[in-house]
Protein backbone atom coordinates (compact mmCIF):
# COMPACT_ATOMS: atom_id res chain seq x y z
CA UNK A 1 0.00 0.00 0.00
CA UNK A 2 1.30 3.44 -0.88
CA UNK A 3 2.22 6.01 1.74
CA UNK A 4 -0.37 8.41 0.40
CA UNK A 5 -3.08 5.76 0.79
CA UNK A 6 -2.06 5.00 4.37
CA UNK A 7 -2.01 8.71 5.15
CA UNK A 8 -5.47 9.24 3.62
CA UNK A 9 -6.93 6.34 5.60
CA UNK A 10 -5.25 7.60 8.79
CA UNK A 11 -6.75 11.05 8.23
CA UNK A 12 -10.18 9.46 7.71
CA UNK A 13 -9.98 7.41 10.92
CA UNK A 14 -8.60 10.25 13.04
CA UNK A 15 -11.17 12.64 11.60
CA UNK A 16 -13.95 10.17 12.37
CA UNK A 17 -12.72 9.87 15.94
CA UNK A 18 -12.54 13.65 16.21
CA UNK A 19 -16.12 13.90 14.88
CA UNK A 20 -17.14 11.41 17.57
CA UNK A 21 -15.44 13.53 20.22
CA UNK A 22 -17.25 16.63 18.96
CA UNK A 23 -20.58 14.82 18.81
CA UNK A 24 -20.25 13.57 22.37
CA UNK A 25 -19.51 17.11 23.64
CA UNK A 26 -22.04 19.16 21.62
CA UNK A 27 -25.81 19.07 21.55
CA UNK A 28 -26.10 20.43 17.99
CA UNK A 29 -25.20 18.46 14.88
CA UNK A 30 -23.73 21.20 12.69
CA UNK A 31 -20.21 20.94 14.09
CA UNK A 32 -20.21 17.15 13.76
CA UNK A 33 -21.37 17.29 10.15
CA UNK A 34 -18.77 19.96 9.40
CA UNK A 35 -16.05 17.73 10.87
CA UNK A 36 -17.25 14.78 8.76
CA UNK A 37 -17.37 16.87 5.57
CA UNK A 38 -13.98 18.50 6.05
CA UNK A 39 -12.34 15.21 6.97
CA UNK A 40 -13.79 13.44 3.92
CA UNK A 41 -12.79 16.34 1.66
CA UNK A 42 -9.19 16.32 2.88
CA UNK A 43 -8.88 12.52 2.80
CA UNK A 44 -10.39 12.40 -0.70
CA UNK A 45 -7.96 15.07 -1.86
CA UNK A 46 -4.99 13.18 -0.43
CA UNK A 47 -5.72 9.98 -2.35
CA UNK A 48 -8.48 10.18 -4.94
CA UNK A 49 -8.44 6.43 -5.61
CA UNK A 50 -9.63 5.72 -2.08
CA UNK A 51 -12.32 8.39 -1.89
CA UNK A 52 -15.01 5.73 -1.60
CA UNK A 53 -13.26 4.08 1.35
CA UNK A 54 -12.62 7.32 3.19
CA UNK A 55 -16.29 8.23 2.71
CA UNK A 56 -17.22 5.03 4.52
CA UNK A 57 -14.54 5.17 7.22
CA UNK A 58 -15.43 8.56 8.66
CA UNK A 59 -19.08 7.76 9.54
CA UNK A 60 -18.10 4.19 10.48
CA UNK A 61 -15.77 5.60 13.16
CA UNK A 62 -18.63 7.78 14.39
CA UNK A 63 -20.95 4.75 14.58
CA UNK A 64 -18.24 2.69 16.28
CA UNK A 65 -17.84 5.41 18.89
CA UNK A 66 -21.55 5.29 19.66
CA UNK A 67 -21.33 1.51 19.97
CA UNK A 68 -18.17 1.24 22.06
CA UNK A 69 -17.89 4.33 24.27
CA UNK A 70 -21.06 3.76 26.35
CA UNK A 71 -19.52 0.49 27.56
CA UNK A 72 -16.76 2.57 29.15
CA UNK A 73 -19.21 4.90 30.87
CA UNK A 74 -18.82 7.71 28.32
CA UNK A 75 -22.15 9.03 27.13
CA UNK A 76 -23.16 11.80 24.72
CA UNK A 77 -23.91 15.28 26.04
CA UNK A 78 -27.56 14.86 25.14
CA UNK A 79 -29.51 11.64 25.01
CA UNK A 80 -30.55 11.08 21.42
CA UNK A 81 -32.93 8.57 19.97
CA UNK A 82 -30.83 7.26 17.11
CA UNK A 83 -32.42 3.85 17.10
CA UNK A 84 -29.02 2.26 16.58
CA UNK A 85 -25.49 3.48 15.84
CA UNK A 86 -25.87 2.01 12.36
CA UNK A 87 -28.27 4.82 11.55
CA UNK A 88 -25.25 7.17 11.65
CA UNK A 89 -24.06 5.50 8.45
CA UNK A 90 -26.49 7.78 6.61
CA UNK A 91 -23.63 10.29 6.92
CA UNK A 92 -21.84 8.23 4.27
CA UNK A 93 -23.84 10.05 1.59
CA UNK A 94 -22.61 13.59 2.35
CA UNK A 95 -19.19 12.18 3.20
CA UNK A 96 -19.03 10.52 -0.25
CA UNK A 97 -20.00 13.77 -1.95
CA UNK A 98 -17.33 15.59 0.02
CA UNK A 99 -14.65 12.94 -0.60
CA UNK A 100 -15.27 12.96 -4.34
CA UNK A 101 -15.28 16.77 -4.31
CA UNK A 102 -11.82 16.55 -2.74
CA UNK A 103 -10.74 14.04 -5.37
CA UNK A 104 -12.03 16.34 -8.11
CA UNK A 105 -10.26 19.29 -6.52
CA UNK A 106 -7.00 17.36 -6.51
CA UNK A 107 -7.36 16.43 -10.18
CA UNK A 108 -8.23 20.02 -11.08
CA UNK A 109 -5.18 21.38 -9.30
CA UNK A 110 -2.85 18.77 -10.81
N, C-alpha and C positions, 0 to 999 in steps of 0.2 A: 504494500500500500504506500502511496506517495505521501510525502511530508505534508503537502498542502491538504490532502484528503484527511489525514489524521488531525491536522489543525482545525479544519472546518468542522469535523465531528466533535472535537473538543470544545469548540466555541458553542456548538449547538447544545451540548450537554450542560456546559457551565451556564449558558444563558437560560436554559430550561430550569435549572436549579435556582438561578437568581429570580426568575419569574415566580417560582414557587415561594421563595422567601418573601417577595413583594406581596404575593397574594395572601400569604398567611398574616401579614402585618397590616394590610389595608382593607377597608370595607368596600371600596369602589373597585370596579373592574378595569377602568381605563388605563391605569398604570401597568397592570398585568398584561393587558393586550398590547400596549406599546412595547413592553419588554419582549414579548413573543415576536412581534413584527420586526423590531430592530434586530433581534438576534437572528431570525431567519434571513433577513436581508443581508446581513454581514456574512453569515455562514454560506449563503448561496453565492455571494460575490467572491468569496475565497475560493471555492471549488464548484464551478457550475455543473459539473457532471454528477455531483451528489446533492443537488438541490432538493430532489424528491426525498432523500433520506433525512436531510436536515429539517425539512418541513414536518416530518413525522417524529423526529427525536425531541424537538422542543416541547410540543404538547404532551408527548409520552412521559417526559421527565416531570411535567406538571401533574399529570395523572398519577405517576408513581409516588410523588410527594404526598398527594392526598390519600394514597393507599397505605404508605409506610409510616409517615410521621405521627399519625394518631396512636400508633402502637407504642411510641416512645413518650406519650403524654404531651405532644405538641399539637395544639389545635389551632384552627384558623381564628382570626380576630372576630369574625362574625359567623355564627352558625348558618350554613347555607344548605338548601335542599337540592343538592345536585342529582340525587337519585343514586348515582354511582360515580366513582372517579373516571370511569370510561367515557362518561358524557363530556368530559373535558377534551376528548379527542376531536370534538367538533372544531376546535381551534386549529386543526390541521389544514382546514380550507384557507383561512386567511394567512396562515404560515406558509402554505404552498405558494400562494400568490406573491407573498413577500419574498420568498426564496427565489422564485423564478424572476422576479423583478431585479433582485440582486445579480442573478446570473446574466440577465439581459444587460444590466448596467456594466458588468464586467466586459462583456463582449463588445459593447458600444465603445467603451474606453480603449480597449485593445485595438 
